[in-house]
Amino acid sequence: MRDDSVRARPWRPILAWVESVANVVAAASLALVALITAATVTLRAFGANVPDAIDFSGFFMGVMIFWGIAAAFRNDNNVRVDLLLFILPQRTEAAIRIFGNFVAAAFMILLAIAGFQHVDLVLRSREVTPELRIDLWPFNAVAWIGLALAALMASMSAIDWPRKPRSGNEPLDNAAGSSPAQNKRALDVD
């Protein structure tokens, strides 16, 4: 039997799959940046270089950042300042969080639109890397897909409020998905 939350919000399994893909793409991009950097440093010792290393590192860094933002919005792990929220009444805190989610979604949607315009501009201008003459638009397009997914995840986070019922002024989500009491027990050393 399916969980009521899945029936009420059928997009959650799809968003979980998108989050998994976003994590893989971000991790692969990070690995490529590390590999390019290590190869560049190693080859410099022998007087050689990796062609377009700086450009490729920058492209993969952009891919990593935008796809990572998509995963962060899915988990509600984006950076925010909770210090002020913990002293507010629960209703006020919830209202501020909802408002913040909608502002973040609006910002990500506008950024995704601007990113699409940039991909279109790069595609039409036929920009290429300086040494290998590789088209730049595919790298920009992959980064933009991550940005569009981040806008989707931010929008779904704003729409999908609240994710779970809260008791007291505890954080909405923990990195491990457990309660603060469980986290404290896990940190206690016997």
Secondary structure, DSSP 8 states (H G I E B T S, - for coil): ---HHHHH-TTHHHHHHHHHHHHHHHHHHHHHHHHHHHHHHHHHTTT---TTHHHHHHHHHHHHHHHHHHHHHHHT------TTGGGS-HHHHHHHHHHHHHHHHHHHHHHHHHHHHHHHHHHHHT-B-TTT--BSHHHHHHHHHHHHHHHHHHHHHHHS--SS---SS--S--TTSS-HHHHHHHH---
